[in-house]
Amino acid sequence: MTILLPNAAAPSTTGTLDIDPWIWGITIGIATLIFAFDVWWIARNPHRPTSKELWLSLIAYVGGAIVFGLGLWYLADGRLAGEFFAGFITEKSLSVDNLFVFLLIMAKFGVPERYQQFALMIGVVIAIVLRGIFIWLGAAAINNFSWVFYIFGAFLIYTAVKLATQGDAESEDFEENRFMLLMERRFKSTSQYHGIKMFIRENGKRLATPMFFVILALGTTDLLFAMDSIPAIYGLTREPYIVLVANLFALMGLRQLFFLIGGLLQRLVYLNIGLSVLLAFIGVKLVLHALHENELTFINNGEMVPVPDLSIGVSLAVITGILAVTTFASLWKTRRDARYDALRRGSE
């Protein structure tokens, strides 16, 4: 049928497409080269990136995602392309919420601006490795136990409610997780930064620098966010390859977004509400899908429940609509509030 998906016409016994191993190898190899070059370049030239650097890199990554999606459309079919675009947009939007916490981590550890993009880059690499494991575990669970969609769906709906009611994330302090506290007790450390070095020797002792703990905090914190985003994207596609590539493209531009939209984050006042609606929608979609493929004997005697199974086209339209409304409503409110504040100050 295609060069990219030669076995696409015949799904495997697990219900997913048979992607040739060399496709996986090339994809992972290209991603590894890109990240390795980024790490090498940033390590040699630690600096706060200019707006031109950031925009060129972000345009390249987003352009690459668009080209990949169009390539899927041409080489495979519209369904897979739609699943990729829906997954990429979802993962990208959920990663924006990560930036709130990343900003808090940078502030807590007092990371100098010229070293921030190195810390982010290594943190993203760690996050990709951990997400890869999570993606593999999720695929294994879905392929062997269809009822796991019930769990994913319920978890996303619970997360959506929690996200909508937790308040303004920006005002909260970053709290180190248990793993971070364990690492700080395990490693002797120094409070001084030594460039991008994570370890130094001082008086014959090997000490961890704050950079080591910053990178650990960034990588492990992203894994906590992945507990929402990975089940969410599996609600849009059952193809582990699509899940992996969508995550790669979403995380590739995360470093650039950190520097570009730091001020914009403060204006996205309805971001939590928008993301909660998005997660709730995908959670409901997962539950509907689980009912459609029901195998639990205590539900309809283990037979399929006749409920609608939302198409990827509907999902893509709803996701983009939610994000568009969230963005425009947030910007409208902040602009209105700023205008009222200016009028009030003028009348005093």
Secondary structure, DSSP 8 states (H G I E B T S, - for coil): --SS-TTTTS--TTSS----HHHHHHHHHHHHHHHHHHHHHHHHS-S---HHHHHHHHHHHHHHHHHHHHHHHHHS-HHHHHHHHHHHHHHHHHHHHHHHHHHHHHHHHT--HHHHHHHHHHHHHHHHHHHHHHHHHHHHHHHH-TTHHHHHHHHHHHHHHHHHHS--GGGS-----HHHHHHHHHS-B-SS--TT-SEEEETTEEEE-HHHHHHHHHHHHHHHHHHHHHHHHHTT---HHHHHHHHHHHHHTHHHHHHHSHHHHTT-TTHHHHHHHHHHHHHHHHHHHHHHT---TTTGGGS--------HHHHHHHHHHHHHHHHHHHHHHHHHHHHHHHHHHHH-
